[in-house]
Amino acid sequence: MVAADAGAEVTIIEEKGLGGSAVLTDVVPSKTLIATADAMRRVNASTAFGVRFGEGGGDKYETEAWADFGRVNERLLKLAKTQSQDIHASLEAIGVKIISGRGRLAPPHHVDVTDSAGETFRVEADAVILATGAHPRELPSAKPDGERILNWTQAYNLTEVPEHMIVVGSGVTGAEFASAYRRLGAEVTLVSSRDQVLPGEDADAATVLENSFKRVGVKVAARARAESAERTENGVRVTLSDGRVLNGSHCLMAVGGVPNTGDLGLEECGVETTQSGHIRVDTVSRTTATNIYAAGDCTGMLPLASVAAMQGRIAVAHMQGGAVKPLQLHRVASNVFTSPEIATVGVTQAQVDSGKYQADVVKLNLTTNPRAKMMNIREGFVKIFARRGSGTVIGAVVVAPRASELIYSLALAVTHKLHVDDVASTFTVYPSLTGSVAEAARRLHLHVMEPTDE
């Protein structure tokens, strides 16, 4: 869309539908499922607000909320399809040619296409952007069958809430599905090869999530890998590396992704890949071949839709000779859509602890926030990192409902190198969760200005 708006003649070659996995099988459907789970959470927690459900005498009222899983999955798949169709219509409206088929690079930077009718032809191009994405990684001993053993693209085939879902993998995808399925009423066991869930995230945030899991009944099988997953007569059996055996009704494999870089003609065109099979790119999305660019999960950068889109915009600007700001991953805001959500941007606690960055840190729990009390939020925090000596905001973590929305102000601060006083002196609504963002910044101002004995 950016290239077409700039006047380029643009052709898209795609065999599965526009929008990629973000729209069709990953972000849109999974976050819609999570939104449903969050609605269940709010309904089931509403008695704390004085809301009563059902019939009964005295104080004995119970919620009768339940998830119609067939309707839930029907809705999320419809949303994904509609979003894909909207993208298709938007592209056609600005003159983009869309070919349904599979492409393969042809030297020096053209594309041979096999379309949906089986016809083969060549599309000549001045430049090519490879955005082929990734697919779920599979274990030879735990092959998904789409019925009982599932990968994340198959999770929407279910018509009923699983009785007991075993989730293998405690990264972002595994944690999100574990959180959602539990809120929807399933018994959940999360298999984690590490000491804590979300090993790549802020340790304080991971602790809050683990405590939340304990409170709602998510069981964590820690410090063990899944050796195998197999069908039983009525469910699945998952065998762990330490000998433990887990029995459940279903198993979701969330053990990472594999880039879709096979049979693309990369080597013939001089496009190098990494040991993991990802396309090697620089910070302006160039591959090792002239006029061939790459964006998204096939590149091995952060596997986020926002990063893929930015890589694509940078590629278009570079190929057209425009002003280019290289990709800066330390400015990327990301979010884990668990309950509560975990949002981060910039420098991490681990980088500060290792001495890579010198920073003053303030962590403010939300339990003192008046809006949080009104919303019955019992966990979460705002953490801000300020460069020691200058007071510039260089990183942040927010753990809260809708943390994905709250992180934006701190992402602005990191991107534009704002001082903590700039954040502290900006008006916030009272009462609001953003009040804790400003309060944390005010405390950093005091911390920065205080003399120390060191």
Helices and strands as residue ranges (DSSP letters): H 2-5, E 11-14, H 20-24, H 27-44, G 46-49, H 69-93, E 97-106, E 110-115, E 120-123, E 128-130, E 134-136, E 149-150, G 155-157, E 164-168, H 172-183, E 187-191, H 203-216, E 219-221, E 226-231, E 236-240, E 245-248, E 250-253, E 257-259, G 267-269, E 292-294, G 297-299, H 305-319, G 329-331, E 333-336, E 341-346, H 349-353, E 359-365, G 366-368, H 370-374, E 381-387, E 393-400, H 403-415, H 420-424, H 434-449
